[in-house]
Amino acid sequence: MRLRADIERRIGTLDLRVALDLGPDETVALVGPNGAGKTTLLRVLAGLLGVDRGKVQLGDTVLDAGPGAAFVPPQERRVGYVFQDHLLFPGMSVLDNVAFGPRSRRATRRDARSSAQTWLERVGLGDLAAARPAALSGGQAQRIALARALAAEPRMLLLDEPLAAVDATARTTLRRELRELLAAFDGVRVLVVHSIDDALALADRLLVLEDGRIVQSGTLPELVARPASRYVADLVGINGFLGHCTAGVVDVAGAKLVVAHAEDGPVHVTFHPRAVSVFRERPSGSPRNVWSAPIVSVEPALERVRLQVGGPLPIVAEITPRAAAELRLAEGGDVWIAVKATEIAVSTA
């Protein structure tokens, strides 16, 4: 099932014009500055706002064809929407909050509560069935809101900044659980994220929204290699990889990175392009990570020069125009790359 949408919607000063073609085989993250239209886009997909012009189609069903044409109301769209502030019903128990999903699809009370208990167990909160939302932590409330959305058996899942209200202690665990739940969901899945780390952990592809327009789409390495705007350059101003750490060495698809501090197991490693030193000859000194790599591209970017190199660990470096000239980067060939272990940030995947 695919989501195909051509959306035009104006609200105040925001003029949203977006075309989407999303399938169930990927998780897509919407990123962009405040006021870019990310939440507005989710609300249009959910049916909480209609399009001024265009069409929203999920599978064979036209959900919205514009004023005076076909429009499927939110409760009939089979769209699960997890709001940033959760919007749990304060007067209901946790179990009944989750049961609201299947009840909205006309399940009997008994079947709805049985399904709700199953989902509570799946998100690890089966023991909180009788609790009220006021007693929940931010991470627990987020799990309950997600369970409520999934219990309704949606065809599309929309999450608005799912980790925004979660403290640092619970963030890693919830991020891992979210990734597993999203991967298991057989439908279109779109989420709004603020942190590039969250996007890296949860999404297969990023859509960058600025001033109501999608300015770039791609994986994190694709955006890092060729940022389409200053915002994108600032957003993805890092090299980021998933790998497996053993005794202070991270394996990234066969390439090895020595890191300063990390627990064994799956990890995210990130380092800024400006932390990458570039040489024409093998450097001496203290860097623990040194390797030779072919030059892929050299491009000016925001008073710096962005150098993309290939090899087993494709990365981007940022150096000054003077350094680029001294290194004769325009001539191509191979360069030596050095990254200090202390410059590499590591977080549990």
C-alpha positions in Angstrom: 0.0 0.0 0.0 1.3 3.4 -0.9 0.5 7.0 0.1 0.4 9.3 -2.8 -0.4 13.0 -2.0 -0.2 16.3 -3.8 -1.1 18.8 -1.2 -1.7 22.6 -1.2 -2.9 24.2 2.0 -2.5 27.7 3.3 -2.7 28.6 7.0 -1.8 32.1 7.9 1.6 32.9 6.5 2.3 29.2 5.8 1.8 28.1 2.2 2.2 24.3 2.2 2.9 22.7 -1.2 4.1 19.1 -0.9 4.1 16.0 -3.1 4.6 12.6 -1.5 4.9 9.1 -2.7 5.6 6.8 0.3 5.5 3.0 0.6 5.3 0.6 3.5 8.9 -0.5 3.1 10.5 2.5 4.8 10.1 4.9 7.8 10.2 8.5 6.7 11.2 11.3 9.0 10.1 14.9 8.4 12.7 17.4 9.5 12.8 21.2 9.2 12.9 24.4 11.2 10.0 25.6 13.3 7.1 26.8 11.3 8.2 24.9 8.2 4.8 23.0 8.1 5.8 19.6 9.5 2.9 19.2 11.9 0.5 20.8 9.4 1.4 18.2 6.9 0.7 15.4 9.4 -2.7 17.0 10.2 -3.6 17.1 6.6 -2.7 13.4 6.2 -4.7 12.5 9.3 -7.8 14.4 8.0 -7.7 17.0 10.8 -7.2 19.6 8.0 -8.4 19.5 4.5 -6.5 20.4 1.3 -7.2 23.6 -0.5 -6.2 21.9 -3.7 -4.8 18.5 -4.6 -5.4 14.9 -3.5 -4.4 12.5 -0.7 -4.7 8.8 -1.6 -3.9 5.8 0.6 -3.8 2.6 -1.4 -6.9 2.7 -3.6 -8.8 5.0 -1.3 -9.0 8.8 -2.0 -9.0 10.4 1.4 -9.2 14.0 0.3 -9.8 15.5 -3.2 -10.3 19.1 -2.2 -13.3 21.3 -1.3 -16.6 19.9 -2.5 -15.0 16.5 -3.5 -14.3 13.2 -1.8 -13.3 13.5 1.9 -12.9 10.7 4.4 -13.2 12.0 8.0 -10.3 11.2 10.4 -12.1 8.5 12.3 -12.7 6.5 9.1 -9.2 6.8 7.6 -7.5 4.1 9.6 -4.7 6.4 10.4 -2.9 6.2 13.7 -1.8 9.6 15.0 0.5 10.0 18.0 0.5 13.6 19.1 3.5 15.3 20.5 1.7 15.9 23.8 0.1 12.4 23.7 -3.5 13.6 24.3 -4.4 10.6 26.6 -7.8 10.8 28.1 -7.2 11.8 31.8 -10.5 10.3 33.1 -9.7 6.8 31.6 -7.4 4.1 32.8 -4.4 3.2 30.7 -6.2 0.1 29.5 -9.3 2.0 28.4 -7.1 4.6 26.7 -5.6 1.9 24.5 -8.9 0.1 24.1 -10.3 3.3 22.6 -8.5 2.5 19.4 -10.2 -0.8 18.6 -13.5 0.5 20.1 -13.4 3.3 17.5 -13.4 0.5 14.9 -16.6 -1.0 16.5 -14.9 -3.8 18.4 -16.9 -5.1 21.4 -15.7 -3.8 24.8 -14.4 -7.2 25.7 -12.4 -7.6 22.5 -11.1 -4.1 22.7 -9.9 -4.5 26.3 -8.3 -7.8 25.4 -6.5 -6.2 22.4 -5.4 -3.3 24.6 -3.9 -5.6 27.2 -1.9 -7.4 24.4 -0.6 -4.1 23.2 0.3 -2.9 26.7 2.4 -6.1 27.1 4.1 -5.4 23.7 5.2 -2.0 24.8 6.3 -3.3 28.2 3.6 -1.6 30.3 1.2 -4.5 31.1 1.4 -3.8 34.8 0.1 -0.2 34.4 -3.3 -1.2 32.9 -5.2 0.3 35.9 -3.2 3.4 36.2 -4.3 6.9 35.1 -2.4 9.0 32.6 -1.4 11.6 35.4 0.7 8.9 37.0 2.8 8.2 33.9 6.2 9.5 33.1 6.8 11.1 29.7 8.3 7.9 28.2 5.4 5.8 29.6 2.8 8.2 28.2 4.5 8.0 24.8 4.3 4.2 24.8 0.6 4.3 25.8 -0.2 6.8 23.0 1.7 4.6 20.5 -0.1 1.4 21.7 -3.5 3.2 21.4 -2.7 4.1 17.8 -1.5 0.7 16.9 -4.4 -1.1 18.6 -6.7 0.5 16.0 -5.0 -1.5 13.3 -4.2 1.6 11.1 -2.9 1.5 7.6 -0.8 4.6 8.2 1.1 5.7 11.3 1.9 9.3 12.0 4.1 10.3 15.0 4.7 14.0 15.9 8.1 14.3 17.7 7.7 10.9 19.6 10.7 11.5 21.8 10.2 15.2 22.6 8.8 14.6 26.1 11.2 11.8 27.1 14.0 12.4 29.5 17.6 11.4 28.7 17.5 8.3 30.8 14.6 6.7 29.0 15.4 8.1 25.6 17.8 5.4 24.4 15.4 2.6 25.5 12.3 4.2 23.9 14.2 4.9 20.7 15.2 1.3 20.4 11.6 0.1 21.1 10.2 2.6 18.7 12.5 1.4 16.0 11.4 -2.2 16.5 7.7 -1.3 16.5 8.0 0.8 13.4 9.9 -1.9 11.6 7.2 -4.4 12.5 4.4 -2.1 11.3 3.1 -3.1 7.9 1.9 0.3 6.6 3.0 3.8 5.7 4.9 5.4 8.6 5.8 9.1 8.9 7.3 10.8 11.9 8.4 14.3 12.7 11.7 14.5 14.6 13.8 17.4 15.8 17.1 15.6 16.6 19.3 14.3 13.8 20.2 11.4 16.2 16.6 10.4 16.4 16.3 10.6 12.6 19.3 8.4 12.2 18.0 5.9 14.8 14.4 5.7 13.6 14.2 6.6 9.9 15.3 5.1 6.6 14.9 8.4 4.7 14.6 12.1 5.6 12.3 14.7 4.0 13.5 18.2 4.7 10.7 20.7 4.8 11.4 24.4 4.7 8.8 27.2 4.2 6.2 24.6 3.2 8.3 23.0 0.6 10.3 19.8 0.5 13.8 21.0 -0.3 15.6 17.7 -0.1 14.9 14.0 0.3 17.4 11.2 1.0 19.4 9.1 3.5 21.6 10.9 6.0 24.8 10.1 4.0 23.1 11.6 0.9 22.1 14.8 2.7 25.6 15.1 4.3 27.3 14.7 0.9 25.2 17.4 -0.8 23.2 19.6 1.6 20.6 21.6 -0.4 20.4 24.6 2.0 22.1 26.1 5.0 19.6 24.5 7.3 20.4 21.1 5.9 24.1 21.7 6.2 23.6 22.7 9.9 21.2 19.8 10.5 23.4 17.1 9.1 26.7 18.6 9.8 28.0 15.3 11.0 29.2 12.0 9.8 27.0 9.3 11.2 27.0 5.5 11.1 25.5 2.4 12.8 28.0 -0.1 14.0 29.0 -2.7 16.6 31.4 -1.9 19.4 33.8 -4.4 20.9 36.5 -3.3 23.4 36.6 0.3 22.2 36.6 -0.5 18.5 33.5 0.1 16.4 33.0 -2.1 13.3 31.1 -0.2 10.6 30.4 -2.6 7.7 33.9 -3.9 7.9 35.7 -0.6 8.6 37.1 -0.1 12.1 36.9 3.1 14.2 38.7 3.4 17.6 36.6 5.4 20.0 37.4 6.8 23.4 34.4 5.6 25.5 31.7 3.1 24.5 30.0 0.0 25.8 30.1 -3.1 23.8 27.1 -3.7 21.5 25.2 -1.9 18.7 26.1 1.8 18.7 25.7 5.0 16.7 28.9 6.9 16.0 29.0 10.5 14.9 31.7 13.0 14.2 31.7 16.5 12.7 33.3 17.0 9.2 35.5 19.7 10.8 36.9 17.0 13.1 38.4 15.3 10.1 42.0 16.1 9.2 43.1 15.7 5.6 46.7 15.0 4.4 48.4 14.1 1.1 50.9 11.9 3.0 50.3 9.5 5.9 50.4 11.7 9.0 52.4 11.0 12.1 51.3 11.8 15.6 48.4 10.8 18.0 45.3 10.2 15.8 44.1 6.6 16.4 42.0 6.5 13.2 44.1 7.0 10.0 43.3 5.6 6.5 43.7 6.4 2.8 40.6 7.2 0.7 39.9 8.3 -2.8 38.5 11.8 -3.4 34.9 11.7 -4.6 34.0 15.3 -4.8 35.2 18.8 -3.7 32.6 21.5 -3.3 32.5 25.0 -1.7 30.0 25.2 1.2 29.4 28.1 3.5 32.9 29.6 3.5 34.4 26.1 3.8 35.3 23.4 1.3 33.4 20.1 1.7 35.4 17.1 0.7 33.7 13.8 0.1 35.9 10.7 0.2 35.0 7.1 -0.7 36.4 3.8 0.3 35.2 1.4 3.0 34.1 4.4 5.2 32.7 7.2 3.0 32.7 10.4 4.9 32.7 14.2 4.5 35.4 16.6 5.7 35.3 20.3 5.9 38.5 22.3 5.5 39.4 25.9 4.6 39.7 27.0 1.0 43.4 27.7 1.7 44.0 24.1 3.0 42.1 22.7 0.0 44.4 24.6 -2.4 47.6 23.5 -0.5 46.4 19.9 -0.7 45.7 20.2 -4.4 42.3 18.6 -3.9 41.1 19.6 -7.3 43.6 17.2 -8.8 41.8 14.2 -7.4 43.5 11.0 -6.3 43.8 9.7 -2.8 44.2 11.5 0.5 44.9 10.4 4.0 42.2 10.9 6.6 42.7 11.2 10.4 40.1 11.4 13.1 40.9 11.4 16.8 39.1 8.9 18.9 38.1 11.7 21.3 36.3 13.5 18.5 33.9 10.6 17.9 30.6 10.6 19.8 29.1 7.2 20.6 25.6 6.4 21.7 23.8 3.1 22.3 21.8 2.0 19.3 
